[in-house]
Amino acid sequence: MPAMPALPASVDPAQRRGIALRLPWPAPALATWLAAWALWWALSWALKPAASVLGWPAMVPWVLATASGALLALMPRLASGWRRCFMAAGFPVSAALGGAAAGVPAWAWLLPLALLLAAYPLRAWRDAPLFPTPVDALRGLADAVPLPPGARVLDAGCGLGHGLAALRATWPQARLEGVEWSWPLRLASALRCPWARVRQGDMWAADWSGNAVVYLFQRPESMARAWAKVQAELAPGAWLVSLDFVVPDVEPTLALRRPGAQPVWAYRVAGQPPATPHGPGRSDRSGWVAQPAPAVADNPSNKPARPGRR
């Protein structure tokens, strides 16, 4: 069986360098702790005269420094999973051990946890953590999947809006929508992407019908559920586009695998693969090579190979 068509690829090297910039662990934690301590010291010094006059509690600098550490822990690409908890807990724990938290009531220690739970509620833990979509991740997809003006495109689990920005760069004429369970992330995404309709809600309970494309950057174990929902709700010819992860036991309609970039897998609902301007394995004028996905004959399990995370 011939190999599947591949998507054309292009990328701005300057954007790649900006996206790839990431501090090695534990540098993000150390930087967060130092920033929180610097803020605590500055506030303690600046607010000391006002505290004696207005009677402000001594916990104000501690609370603000702790909240700043928790907010830094939520920044995308700095860390993930339990590392965010270590980043957020570093200042308050060290302050308690060093005596800087004297006079802070017991309930104040719940503030960092409350902030983290508000941004990443328990119900969202079964979905993907906060991994932003690189702005160039879908570059070239519009050539293989052209959409008419006003076509609806949904980012299911839009987080801070990075996926919406990548979708807008791909289909600027489309009507972009996003759904996000975390209300702080939904608010941040709406402020960052005023040209998109972003709503708070459960992506699995939301109605996906009427969309020409549904975009996901989820966990591998979520993909089978997503494909079943796509087949049940999307019209024939619509697309499921996944960054990094394949749908198990389903052969992608299109695949884009670029050196040093996360793979893109596109699945068309009850349709045929469209023609692509560049054949499998050919390069476009940017110099990037669009590599074809492996043919079924080369894969005895009849399953697409699972891509790995960067």
Backbone as CSV, one residue per row, in Angstrom:
resi,resn,N_x,N_y,N_z,CA_x,CA_y,CA_z,C_x,C_y,C_z
1,MET,0.848,-1.191,0.000,0.000,0.000,0.000,0.884,1.240,0.000
2,PRO,0.606,2.231,-0.831,1.454,3.424,-0.858,1.359,4.204,0.436
3,ALA,2.413,4.953,0.676,2.444,5.759,1.909,1.406,6.857,1.835
4,MET,0.952,7.299,3.001,-0.035,8.356,3.083,0.562,9.675,2.652
5,PRO,-0.260,10.588,2.134,0.270,11.914,1.788,0.702,12.651,3.034
6,ALA,1.673,13.490,2.857,2.202,14.262,3.978,1.876,15.725,3.791
7,LEU,1.840,16.439,4.890,1.537,17.857,4.849,2.765,18.651,4.473
8,PRO,2.598,19.746,3.741,3.732,20.625,3.503,4.143,21.295,4.786
9,ALA,5.396,21.668,4.871,5.917,22.217,6.117,6.707,23.475,5.850
10,SER,6.549,24.425,6.759,7.369,25.625,6.739,7.454,26.142,8.146
11,VAL,8.493,26.881,8.466,8.665,27.371,9.828,9.601,28.564,9.798
12,ASP,9.388,29.450,10.687,10.264,30.586,10.879,11.316,30.205,11.915
13,PRO,12.604,30.134,11.540,13.620,29.704,12.497,13.659,30.562,13.744
14,ALA,13.383,31.853,13.612,13.391,32.712,14.803,12.295,32.300,15.772
15,GLN,11.125,31.923,15.225,10.046,31.469,16.097,10.414,30.154,16.757
16,ARG,11.112,29.267,16.019,11.516,27.998,16.600,12.443,28.230,17.778
17,ARG,13.390,29.158,17.632,14.316,29.408,18.727,13.582,29.944,19.947
18,GLY,12.579,30.810,19.720,11.827,31.353,20.847,11.000,30.301,21.538
19,ILE,10.430,29.374,20.753,9.588,28.336,21.332,10.426,27.324,22.094
20,ALA,11.623,27.038,21.543,12.451,26.000,22.149,13.106,26.458,23.451
21,LEU,13.091,27.787,23.719,13.735,28.292,24.910,13.031,27.782,26.161
22,ARG,13.769,27.056,26.983,13.195,26.512,28.206,14.319,26.301,29.211
23,LEU,14.107,26.736,30.453,15.121,26.580,31.470,15.178,25.130,31.921
24,PRO,16.377,24.564,32.082,16.476,23.182,32.570,16.130,23.123,34.047
25,TRP,15.493,22.055,34.461,15.156,21.850,35.865,16.434,21.600,36.643
26,PRO,16.613,22.175,37.861,15.617,22.899,38.672,15.705,24.416,38.556
27,ALA,16.267,24.945,37.484,16.397,26.392,37.339,15.063,27.127,37.477
28,PRO,13.936,26.615,36.894,12.663,27.330,37.093,12.252,27.439,38.561
29,ALA,12.491,26.354,39.333,12.132,26.394,40.750,12.996,27.406,41.499
30,LEU,14.299,27.385,41.254,15.188,28.327,41.943,14.844,29.774,41.587
31,ALA,14.557,30.013,40.303,14.204,31.372,39.883,12.891,31.821,40.531
32,THR,11.926,30.918,40.637,10.641,31.253,41.262,10.822,31.568,42.741
33,TRP,11.600,30.748,43.443,11.821,30.989,44.871,12.553,32.313,45.106
34,LEU,13.570,32.578,44.306,14.314,33.832,44.464,13.417,35.041,44.181
35,ALA,12.566,34.925,43.155,11.664,36.033,42.837,10.676,36.273,43.972
36,ALA,10.150,35.201,44.566,9.207,35.351,45.673,9.882,35.972,46.896
37,TRP,11.102,35.532,47.187,11.823,36.110,48.323,12.146,37.575,48.081
38,ALA,12.525,37.906,46.842,12.819,39.312,46.529,11.577,40.178,46.689
39,LEU,10.429,39.665,46.256,9.187,40.421,46.402,8.819,40.569,47.872
40,TRP,8.983,39.506,48.657,8.675,39.590,50.100,9.549,40.630,50.779
41,TRP,10.853,40.620,50.470,11.754,41.578,51.104,11.377,43.003,50.697
42,ALA,11.099,43.225,49.408,10.774,44.566,48.929,9.473,45.068,49.550
43,LEU,8.459,44.195,49.613,7.186,44.606,50.208,7.309,44.843,51.703
44,SER,8.078,44.004,52.381,8.259,44.181,53.828,8.919,45.513,54.126
45,TRP,9.882,45.881,53.278,10.570,47.158,53.490,9.684,48.342,53.096
46,ALA,8.969,48.207,51.951,8.170,49.329,51.452,6.908,49.558,52.279
47,LEU,6.316,48.489,52.793,5.045,48.614,53.503,5.199,48.756,55.013
48,LYS,6.429,48.718,55.495,6.614,48.787,56.935,6.078,50.083,57.535
49,PRO,6.343,51.261,56.946,5.759,52.498,57.525,4.236,52.496,57.474
50,ALA,3.666,52.024,56.346,2.211,52.014,56.236,1.591,51.005,57.181
51,ALA,2.292,49.906,57.417,1.753,48.886,58.309,1.632,49.409,59.730
52,SER,2.607,50.212,60.166,2.551,50.747,61.528,1.472,51.815,61.671
53,VAL,1.186,52.542,60.583,0.185,53.611,60.641,-1.217,53.060,60.421
54,LEU,-1.370,52.229,59.388,-2.693,51.727,59.025,-3.055,50.424,59.715
55,GLY,-2.089,49.810,60.367,-2.374,48.577,61.070,-2.511,47.376,60.152
56,TRP,-1.826,47.404,59.004,-1.873,46.256,58.110,-1.238,45.046,58.778
57,PRO,-1.797,43.885,58.606,-1.196,42.686,59.203,0.143,42.368,58.552
58,ALA,1.012,41.746,59.302,2.348,41.406,58.805,2.305,40.338,57.720
59,MET,1.166,39.688,57.556,1.077,38.601,56.586,0.911,39.096,55.154
60,VAL,0.645,40.406,54.947,0.387,40.905,53.591,1.558,40.629,52.649
61,PRO,2.819,40.985,53.001,3.927,40.655,52.096,4.063,39.164,51.855
62,TRP,3.834,38.368,52.903,3.939,36.907,52.757,2.893,36.392,51.779
63,VAL,1.651,36.858,51.907,0.582,36.396,51.025,0.869,36.780,49.576
64,LEU,1.300,38.027,49.354,1.568,38.471,47.991,2.750,37.726,47.381
65,ALA,3.798,37.479,48.164,4.950,36.738,47.651,4.580,35.282,47.364
66,THR,3.776,34.696,48.227,3.337,33.321,47.997,2.475,33.221,46.748
67,ALA,1.576,34.185,46.569,0.727,34.178,45.378,1.549,34.368,44.111
68,SER,2.582,35.211,44.176,3.424,35.405,42.991,4.164,34.126,42.636
69,GLY,4.632,33.389,43.650,5.292,32.116,43.379,4.355,31.104,42.749
70,ALA,3.107,31.075,43.224,2.127,30.157,42.643,1.798,30.531,41.206
71,LEU,1.702,31.829,40.925,1.421,32.266,39.556,2.572,31.931,38.623
72,LEU,3.811,32.108,39.090,4.961,31.738,38.268,4.986,30.237,37.990
73,ALA,4.540,29.452,38.967,4.506,27.996,38.771,3.520,27.595,37.689
74,LEU,2.532,28.446,37.426,1.529,28.133,36.410,1.951,28.579,35.018
75,MET,3.063,29.291,34.914,3.480,29.757,33.597,3.782,28.579,32.682
76,PRO,3.329,28.637,31.437,3.541,27.521,30.519,5.010,27.304,30.220
77,ARG,5.373,26.031,30.023,6.685,25.574,29.601,7.757,25.714,30.667
78,LEU,7.440,26.240,31.857,8.437,26.286,32.908,8.577,24.937,33.593
79,ALA,7.454,24.266,33.817,7.480,22.969,34.480,6.120,22.319,34.273
80,SER,5.987,21.098,34.751,4.724,20.395,34.621,4.541,19.456,35.803
81,GLY,3.303,19.040,36.011,3.008,18.048,37.035,3.406,18.508,38.421
82,TRP,4.045,17.578,39.168,4.401,17.853,40.551,5.464,18.930,40.671
83,ARG,6.221,19.189,39.617,7.239,20.233,39.688,6.603,21.595,39.937
84,ARG,5.400,21.813,39.420,4.700,23.066,39.695,4.408,23.216,41.185
85,CYS,4.064,22.113,41.826,3.793,22.161,43.274,5.052,22.533,44.044
86,PHE,6.211,21.963,43.641,7.460,22.323,44.311,7.789,23.794,44.104
87,MET,7.534,24.292,42.901,7.806,25.702,42.632,6.931,26.604,43.496
88,ALA,5.640,26.257,43.599,4.715,27.084,44.371,4.967,26.999,45.864
89,ALA,5.413,25.825,46.341,5.583,25.623,47.783,6.940,26.078,48.287
90,GLY,7.876,26.373,47.404,9.232,26.693,47.838,9.317,27.877,48.776
91,PHE,8.683,29.000,48.410,8.779,30.185,49.265,8.076,30.005,50.600
92,PRO,6.795,29.603,50.630,6.150,29.523,51.950,6.813,28.525,52.895
93,VAL,7.301,27.408,52.372,7.963,26.429,53.235,9.278,26.990,53.762
94,SER,10.080,27.577,52.893,11.352,28.145,53.344,11.120,29.326,54.280
95,ALA,10.050,30.091,54.038,9.739,31.202,54.937,9.365,30.701,56.323
96,ALA,8.641,29.598,56.375,8.274,29.034,57.673,9.500,28.524,58.414
97,LEU,10.397,27.859,57.689,11.607,27.333,58.330,12.545,28.458,58.758
98,GLY,12.535,29.564,58.012,13.422,30.679,58.328,12.831,31.710,59.274
99,GLY,11.572,31.532,59.673,10.943,32.458,60.604,10.273,33.642,59.949
100,ALA,10.312,33.730,58.612,9.691,34.861,57.940,8.178,34.778,57.933
101,ALA,7.644,33.603,58.269,6.195,33.423,58.261,5.583,33.576,59.647
102,ALA,6.337,34.152,60.573,5.797,34.349,61.918,4.609,35.307,61.870
103,GLY,3.571,34.937,62.528,2.371,35.750,62.547,1.402,35.462,61.430
104,VAL,1.747,34.562,60.543,0.843,34.203,59.450,-0.158,33.162,59.961
105,PRO,-1.454,33.404,59.831,-2.434,32.442,60.325,-2.388,31.131,59.539
106,ALA,-2.911,30.089,60.148,-2.830,28.756,59.537,-3.591,28.681,58.217
107,TRP,-4.717,29.396,58.115,-5.518,29.295,56.905,-4.806,29.882,55.689
108,ALA,-3.850,30.788,55.931,-3.158,31.406,54.807,-2.327,30.404,54.026
109,TRP,-1.964,29.289,54.683,-1.173,28.272,53.982,-1.976,27.556,52.906
110,LEU,-3.270,27.716,52.932,-4.103,27.087,51.899,-4.217,27.926,50.637
111,LEU,-3.735,29.167,50.680,-3.877,30.046,49.518,-3.155,29.525,48.276
112,PRO,-1.881,29.076,48.364,-1.243,28.551,47.149,-1.976,27.353,46.579
113,LEU,-2.433,26.440,47.471,-3.162,25.277,46.995,-4.469,25.683,46.335
114,ALA,-5.154,26.669,46.910,-6.416,27.126,46.325,-6.187,27.734,44.945
115,LEU,-5.106,28.477,44.793,-4.807,29.080,43.494,-4.513,28.021,42.448
116,LEU,-3.728,26.997,42.827,-3.421,25.919,41.887,-4.668,25.126,41.514
117,LEU,-5.526,24.859,42.487,-6.742,24.098,42.211,-7.724,24.894,41.359
118,ALA,-7.733,26.214,41.521,-8.611,27.025,40.681,-8.165,26.999,39.231
119,ALA,-6.837,27.036,39.016,-6.324,27.023,37.649,-6.336,25.632,37.048
120,TYR,-6.191,24.608,37.869,-6.129,23.231,37.371,-6.997,22.355,38.275
121,PRO,-8.325,22.435,38.137,-9.233,21.729,39.049,-9.107,20.217,38.933
122,LEU,-9.573,19.528,39.974,-9.436,18.078,40.029,-10.098,17.394,38.843
123,ARG,-11.224,17.928,38.389,-11.943,17.295,37.286,-11.125,17.293,35.997
124,ALA,-10.189,18.236,35.886,-9.373,18.332,34.675,-8.120,17.470,34.741
125,TRP,-7.870,16.798,35.868,-6.643,16.031,36.006,-6.601,14.845,35.051
126,ARG,-7.769,14.326,34.639,-7.761,13.185,33.720,-7.421,13.621,32.301
127,ASP,-7.487,14.919,32.031,-7.109,15.421,30.715,-5.645,15.833,30.735
128,ALA,-5.192,16.404,29.636,-3.784,16.754,29.515,-3.430,17.902,30.453
129,PRO,-2.205,17.898,31.004,-1.745,19.068,31.760,-1.500,20.238,30.821
130,LEU,-1.003,21.328,31.380,-0.869,22.560,30.615,0.396,22.500,29.761
131,PHE,0.261,21.968,28.534,1.349,21.949,27.563,0.940,22.830,26.392
132,PRO,1.544,23.999,26.226,1.127,24.909,25.162,1.475,24.381,23.780
133,THR,0.659,24.732,22.797,0.925,24.423,21.404,1.905,25.442,20.836
134,PRO,3.021,25.011,20.246,3.919,25.976,19.588,3.187,26.717,18.476
135,VAL,3.507,27.984,18.302,2.766,28.809,17.355,2.924,28.310,15.919
136,ASP,4.013,27.605,15.627,4.249,27.121,14.268,3.908,25.652,14.109
137,ALA,3.266,25.041,15.101,3.061,23.596,15.086,2.215,23.124,13.915
138,LEU,1.276,23.951,13.452,0.349,23.551,12.393,0.693,24.206,11.062
139,ARG,1.884,24.761,10.940,2.276,25.449,9.714,2.204,24.500,8.515
140,GLY,1.524,24.894,7.460,1.371,24.073,6.269,0.097,23.265,6.235
141,LEU,-0.621,23.186,7.358,-1.832,22.375,7.394,-2.920,22.937,6.493
142,ALA,-2.996,24.251,6.368,-4.043,24.860,5.540,-3.886,24.497,4.069
143,ASP,-2.669,24.199,3.607,-2.472,23.802,2.222,-3.114,22.446,1.934
144,ALA,-3.072,21.557,2.916,-3.639,20.222,2.739,-5.099,20.158,3.160
145,VAL,-5.496,21.030,4.092,-6.876,21.045,4.589,-7.412,22.465,4.424
146,PRO,-7.760,22.881,3.217,-8.303,24.237,3.024,-9.717,24.330,3.578
147,LEU,-10.025,25.451,4.201,-11.347,25.675,4.775,-11.959,26.928,4.154
148,PRO,-13.264,26.936,3.964,-13.923,28.145,3.442,-13.963,29.222,4.509
149,PRO,-14.089,30.477,4.112,-14.193,31.556,5.101,-15.386,31.325,6.029
150,GLY,-15.158,31.544,7.313,-16.219,31.377,8.295,-16.400,29.966,8.809
151,ALA,-15.588,29.019,8.356,-15.687,27.655,8.867,-15.352,27.630,10.355
152,ARG,-16.064,26.811,11.105,-15.855,26.742,12.545,-14.722,25.779,12.881
153,VAL,-13.830,26.231,13.739,-12.693,25.425,14.190,-12.670,25.482,15.714
154,LEU,-12.646,24.324,16.358,-12.722,24.238,17.817,-11.401,23.738,18.387
155,ASP,-10.902,24.435,19.387,-9.777,23.971,20.198,-10.365,23.404,21.479
156,ALA,-10.392,22.085,21.588,-10.987,21.411,22.741,-9.937,21.300,23.851
157,GLY,-10.134,22.078,24.913,-9.143,22.175,25.976,-8.120,23.219,25.610
158,CYS,-8.552,24.478,25.488,-7.707,25.516,24.884,-6.688,26.108,25.833
159,GLY,-6.760,25.806,27.131,-5.740,26.281,28.054,-5.592,27.787,28.045
160,LEU,-4.366,28.252,27.826,-4.076,29.685,27.816,-4.208,30.310,26.438
161,GLY,-4.665,29.537,25.450,-4.921,30.096,24.130,-3.811,29.902,23.121
162,HIS,-2.783,29.123,23.449,-1.694,28.912,22.496,-2.180,28.148,21.262
163,GLY,-3.052,27.155,21.472,-3.588,26.425,20.338,-4.446,27.302,19.444
164,LEU,-5.226,28.197,20.045,-6.039,29.119,19.253,-5.154,30.034,18.406
165,ALA,-4.031,30.473,18.964,-3.115,31.320,18.198,-2.530,30.550,17.013
166,ALA,-2.187,29.278,17.220,-1.662,28.461,16.125,-2.734,28.213,15.070
167,LEU,-3.971,28.004,15.503,-5.069,27.797,14.561,-5.352,29.069,13.761
168,ARG,-5.255,30.226,14.412,-5.482,31.472,13.693,-4.397,31.710,12.643
169,ALA,-3.150,31.347,12.991,-2.071,31.483,12.015,-2.275,30.541,10.835
170,THR,-2.961,29.424,11.068,-3.191,28.447,10.007,-4.405,28.808,9.164
171,TRP,-5.514,29.142,9.811,-6.763,29.486,9.110,-7.232,30.859,9.599
172,PRO,-6.648,31.947,9.149,-7.050,33.275,9.646,-8.479,33.643,9.291
173,GLN,-9.064,32.992,8.267,-10.420,33.324,7.853,-11.462,32.487,8.583
174,ALA,-11.037,31.548,9.442,-11.977,30.655,10.126,-12.583,31.336,11.348
175,ARG,-13.695,30.780,11.820,-14.334,31.245,13.055,-13.862,30.338,14.183
176,LEU,-12.987,30.843,15.023,-12.310,30.036,16.032,-13.074,30.049,17.348
177,GLU,-13.125,28.873,17.969,-13.780,28.710,19.259,-12.898,27.853,20.155
178,GLY,-13.031,28.056,21.441,-12.296,27.258,22.412,-13.163,26.931,23.604
179,VAL,-12.898,25.786,24.219,-13.602,25.386,25.437,-12.555,24.946,26.448
180,GLU,-12.683,25.411,27.692,-11.710,25.131,28.741,-12.432,24.993,30.070
181,TRP,-12.122,23.946,30.823,-12.802,23.680,32.082,-12.363,24.646,33.189
182,SER,-11.072,24.982,33.232,-10.554,25.861,34.275,-10.971,27.298,33.990
183,TRP,-11.692,27.921,34.924,-12.157,29.289,34.652,-11.026,30.307,34.637
184,PRO,-9.949,30.190,35.466,-8.856,31.165,35.290,-8.174,31.034,33.926
185,LEU,-7.969,29.795,33.459,-7.362,29.606,32.146,-8.297,30.081,31.043
186,ARG,-9.596,29.851,31.237,-10.560,30.320,30.237,-10.523,31.842,30.135
187,LEU,-10.440,32.510,31.290,-10.375,33.967,31.295,-9.092,34.454,30.630
188,ALA,-7.973,33.809,30.956,-6.701,34.206,30.352,-6.723,33.982,28.847
189,SER,-7.325,32.867,28.412,-7.400,32.579,26.980,-8.278,33.596,26.268
190,ALA,-9.407,33.963,26.884,-10.295,34.947,26.266,-9.622,36.310,26.155
191,LEU,-8.847,36.714,27.157,-8.137,37.986,27.098,-7.022,37.951,26.061
192,ARG,-6.378,36.812,25.938,-5.277,36.674,24.981,-5.771,36.546,23.555
193,CYS,-6.959,35.986,23.377,-7.498,35.728,22.035,-8.876,36.378,21.903
194,PRO,-8.956,37.703,21.860,-10.269,38.360,21.776,-10.992,38.084,20.474
195,TRP,-10.299,37.611,19.458,-10.894,37.300,18.163,-11.533,35.910,18.145
196,ALA,-11.420,35.162,19.237,-12.009,33.821,19.327,-13.116,33.815,20.373
197,ARG,-14.047,32.898,20.223,-15.109,32.703,21.220,-14.655,31.600,22.172
198,VAL,-14.349,31.979,23.394,-13.847,31.034,24.392,-14.881,30.905,25.500
199,ARG,-15.263,29.703,25.810,-16.260,29.485,26.862,-15.718,28.475,27.872
200,GLN,-16.234,28.575,29.091,-15.859,27.641,30.150,-16.791,26.443,30.110
201,GLY,-16.227,25.251,30.188,-17.052,24.056,30.166,-16.224,22.807,29.988
202,ASP,-16.902,21.683,30.064,-16.284,20.371,29.892,-16.190,20.066,28.403
203,MET,-14.979,19.879,27.895,-14.795,19.633,26.473,-15.480,18.346,26.023
204,TRP,-15.609,17.378,26.921,-16.241,16.108,26.562,-17.763,16.220,26.559
205,ALA,-18.311,17.121,27.336,-19.764,17.320,27.340,-20.200,18.336,26.302
206,ALA,-19.262,19.140,25.794,-19.615,20.153,24.800,-20.028,19.502,23.486
207,ASP,-20.849,20.216,22.735,-21.301,19.747,21.428,-20.266,20.130,20.371
208,TRP,-19.677,19.134,19.722,-18.673,19.397,18.701,-19.270,19.507,17.298
209,SER,-20.552,19.264,17.158,-21.151,19.272,15.827,-21.092,20.679,15.234
210,GLY,-21.025,20.744,13.931,-20.949,22.010,13.239,-19.545,22.519,13.010
211,ASN,-18.553,21.863,13.581,-17.169,22.276,13.397,-16.558,21.563,12.196
212,ALA,-15.788,22.317,11.435,-15.066,21.712,10.316,-13.792,21.033,10.783
213,VAL,-13.213,21.539,11.876,-11.993,20.974,12.442,-12.101,21.028,13.960
214,VAL,-11.720,19.952,14.603,-11.548,19.924,16.058,-10.079,19.637,16.317
215,TYR,-9.434,20.532,17.076,-8.007,20.411,17.373,-7.819,19.954,18.816
216,LEU,-6.876,19.024,19.025,-6.581,18.494,20.345,-5.076,18.441,20.569
217,PHE,-4.675,18.714,21.797,-3.328,18.399,22.275,-3.534,17.759,23.639
218,GLN,-3.851,16.458,23.634,-4.301,15.760,24.819,-3.324,14.666,25.216
219,ARG,-3.786,13.763,26.063,-3.018,12.598,26.448,-3.223,11.473,25.429
220,PRO,-2.288,10.525,25.349,-2.497,9.385,24.441,-3.762,8.606,24.767
221,GLU,-4.065,8.442,26.059,-5.236,7.643,26.442,-6.548,8.359,26.162
222,SER,-6.512,9.645,25.816,-7.737,10.380,25.500,-8.129,10.282,24.032
223,MET,-7.232,9.804,23.181,-7.458,9.899,21.747,-8.571,8.988,21.246
224,ALA,-8.700,7.785,21.798,-9.776,6.891,21.368,-11.140,7.505,21.701
225,ARG,-11.241,8.106,22.868,-12.492,8.762,23.270,-12.791,9.948,22.361
226,ALA,-11.752,10.708,22.014,-11.950,11.853,21.134,-12.407,11.412,19.740
227,TRP,-11.821,10.351,19.208,-12.206,9.876,17.875,-13.650,9.376,17.867
228,ALA,-14.059,8.703,18.935,-15.445,8.232,19.021,-16.407,9.425,19.046
229,LYS,-16.037,10.475,19.760,-16.896,11.670,19.814,-16.932,12.361,18.457
230,VAL,-15.801,12.416,17.776,-15.749,13.027,16.452,-16.641,12.273,15.476
231,GLN,-16.555,10.950,15.477,-17.371,10.150,14.569,-18.860,10.297,14.866
232,ALA,-19.188,10.490,16.140,-20.592,10.588,16.512,-21.182,11.965,16.231
233,GLU,-20.362,13.028,16.236,-20.912,14.382,16.192,-20.514,15.197,14.963
234,LEU,-19.357,14.926,14.374,-18.923,15.735,13.236,-19.493,15.200,11.926
235,ALA,-19.689,16.098,10.986,-20.230,15.730,9.680,-19.145,15.066,8.833
236,PRO,-19.528,14.258,7.848,-18.546,13.671,6.933,-17.706,14.761,6.272
237,GLY,-16.421,14.509,6.193,-15.502,15.482,5.625,-14.849,16.388,6.648
238,ALA,-15.350,16.404,7.891,-14.730,17.195,8.946,-13.441,16.510,9.415
239,TRP,-12.655,17.241,10.193,-11.324,16.773,10.559,-11.106,16.777,12.069
240,LEU,-10.372,15.787,12.535,-9.767,15.794,13.867,-8.270,15.952,13.667
241,VAL,-7.693,16.987,14.271,-6.265,17.259,14.166,-5.669,17.118,15.560
242,SER,-4.642,16.276,15.667,-4.016,16.005,16.956,-2.529,16.314,16.875
243,LEU,-2.049,17.051,17.860,-0.622,17.312,17.978,0.001,16.257,18.878
244,ASP,0.988,15.552,18.352,1.814,14.615,19.112,1.250,13.202,19.210
245,PHE,-0.057,13.025,19.342,-0.570,11.707,19.677,-1.553,11.195,18.628
246,VAL,-1.443,9.897,18.323,-2.277,9.264,17.316,-3.531,8.682,17.960
247,VAL,-4.514,8.430,17.135,-5.686,7.663,17.551,-5.335,6.183,17.427
248,PRO,-5.437,5.408,18.479,-5.046,3.998,18.388,-5.919,3.229,17.408
249,ASP,-5.279,2.353,16.639,-5.952,1.458,15.695,-6.615,2.192,14.537
250,VAL,-6.283,3.466,14.323,-6.857,4.231,13.217,-5.706,4.841,12.423
251,GLU,-5.718,4.613,11.106,-4.666,5.150,10.269,-4.947,6.617,9.952
252,PRO,-3.998,7.506,10.201,-4.227,8.926,9.900,-4.442,9.159,8.408
253,THR,-5.259,10.138,8.106,-5.447,10.544,6.717,-4.239,11.319,6.220
254,LEU,-3.711,12.182,7.071,-2.539,12.986,6.751,-1.600,12.974,7.941
255,ALA,-0.311,13.121,7.651,0.685,13.171,8.717,1.754,14.167,8.348
256,LEU,2.223,14.891,9.357,3.322,15.825,9.181,4.336,15.558,10.280
257,ARG,5.523,15.176,9.854,6.603,14.933,10.817,7.831,15.677,10.328
258,ARG,8.205,16.715,11.088,9.336,17.550,10.725,10.465,17.320,11.706
259,PRO,11.701,17.404,11.257,12.828,17.228,12.184,12.780,18.253,13.307
260,GLY,12.854,17.779,14.535,12.877,18.661,15.690,11.548,19.241,16.092
261,ALA,10.456,18.825,15.443,9.130,19.363,15.756,8.188,18.222,16.124
262,GLN,7.145,18.569,16.850,6.155,17.570,17.229,5.322,17.170,16.016
263,PRO,4.997,15.883,15.875,4.224,15.444,14.712,2.770,15.891,14.799
264,VAL,2.164,16.057,13.643,0.757,16.424,13.523,0.054,15.284,12.799
265,TRP,-1.076,14.846,13.348,-1.851,13.749,12.776,-3.264,14.255,12.495
266,ALA,-3.727,14.058,11.273,-5.041,14.557,10.860,-5.905,13.385,10.407
267,TYR,-7.146,13.350,10.881,-8.091,12.268,10.591,-9.356,12.876,9.988
268,ARG,-9.727,12.415,8.803,-10.924,12.926,8.140,-12.087,11.981,8.383
269,VAL,-13.228,12.546,8.707,-14.409,11.745,9.001,-15.049,11.309,7.690
270,ALA,-15.045,10.023,7.429,-15.725,9.438,6.270,-15.408,10.181,4.988
271,GLY,-14.122,10.449,4.759,-13.727,11.137,3.544,-12.455,10.572,2.987
272,GLN,-12.048,11.045,1.823,-10.839,10.593,1.174,-9.722,11.605,1.425
273,PRO,-8.467,11.153,1.436,-7.369,12.091,1.614,-7.325,13.101,0.483
274,PRO,-7.203,14.381,0.801,-7.126,15.403,-0.246,-5.766,15.401,-0.910
275,ALA,-5.694,15.994,-2.086,-4.420,16.126,-2.774,-3.554,17.137,-2.051
276,THR,-2.248,16.909,-2.034,-1.310,17.807,-1.378,-0.363,18.385,-2.409
277,PRO,0.062,19.627,-2.222,0.934,20.248,-3.205,2.334,19.665,-3.235
278,HIS,2.731,18.948,-2.184,4.050,18.340,-2.148,3.859,16.860,-1.909
279,GLY,4.521,16.047,-2.677,4.400,14.611,-2.513,5.114,14.136,-1.273
280,PRO,4.904,12.858,-0.879,5.557,12.314,0.312,7.073,12.398,0.191
281,GLY,7.676,12.886,1.268,9.113,12.953,1.320,9.724,14.134,0.605
282,ARG,8.921,14.978,-0.047,9.463,16.133,-0.767,9.544,17.346,0.153
283,SER,10.383,18.263,-0.234,10.604,19.459,0.558,9.933,20.650,-0.098
284,ASP,9.410,21.569,0.728,8.880,22.795,0.176,9.991,23.844,0.129
285,ARG,9.654,25.074,-0.287,10.680,26.068,-0.511,11.340,26.543,0.778
286,SER,10.764,26.234,1.933,11.380,26.643,3.189,12.563,25.768,3.557
287,GLY,12.703,24.623,2.898,13.790,23.718,3.225,13.398,22.629,4.203
288,TRP,12.230,22.721,4.815,11.747,21.681,5.712,11.193,20.519,4.901
289,VAL,11.428,19.306,5.396,11.007,18.102,4.688,9.738,17.569,5.314
290,ALA,8.713,17.384,4.497,7.468,16.762,4.953,7.626,15.263,4.811
291,GLN,7.806,14.567,5.922,8.059,13.136,5.880,6.759,12.367,5.883
292,PRO,6.613,11.345,5.026,5.388,10.552,5.021,5.303,9.663,6.242
293,ALA,4.078,9.382,6.658,3.869,8.418,7.727,4.160,7.033,7.196
294,PRO,4.530,6.051,8.042,4.866,4.717,7.565,3.668,4.045,6.920
295,ALA,3.922,3.299,5.859,2.865,2.563,5.194,2.408,1.403,6.055
296,VAL,1.186,0.951,5.843,0.644,-0.138,6.652,1.451,-1.404,6.448
297,ALA,1.989,-1.588,5.230,2.745,-2.797,4.961,4.015,-2.867,5.793
298,ASP,4.544,-1.704,6.214,5.752,-1.671,7.025,5.448,-1.750,8.504
299,ASN,4.179,-1.840,8.866,3.765,-1.854,10.265,2.930,-3.099,10.503
300,PRO,3.553,-4.205,10.942,2.817,-5.472,11.072,1.621,-5.399,11.989
301,SER,1.650,-4.515,12.981,0.524,-4.436,13.915,-0.657,-3.688,13.334
302,ASN,-0.464,-3.100,12.102,-1.517,-2.326,11.458,-1.944,-1.130,12.283
303,LYS,-0.989,-0.631,13.108,-1.252,0.554,13.921,-0.215,1.607,13.588
304,PRO,-0.609,2.887,13.608,0.380,3.940,13.388,1.347,3.997,14.543
305,ALA,2.603,4.287,14.238,3.594,4.359,15.290,3.264,5.501,16.225
306,ARG,3.459,5.299,17.526,3.164,6.336,18.519,4.315,7.316,18.576
307,PRO,4.025,8.580,18.369,5.098,9.572,18.461,5.456,9.836,19.906
308,GLY,6.649,10.288,20.132,7.080,10.578,21.476,7.094,12.074,21.729
309,ARG,7.005,12.458,23.001,7.066,13.878,23.356,8.508,14.370,23.280
310,ARG,8.608,15.644,22.996,9.940,16.245,23.016,10.381,16.441,24.446
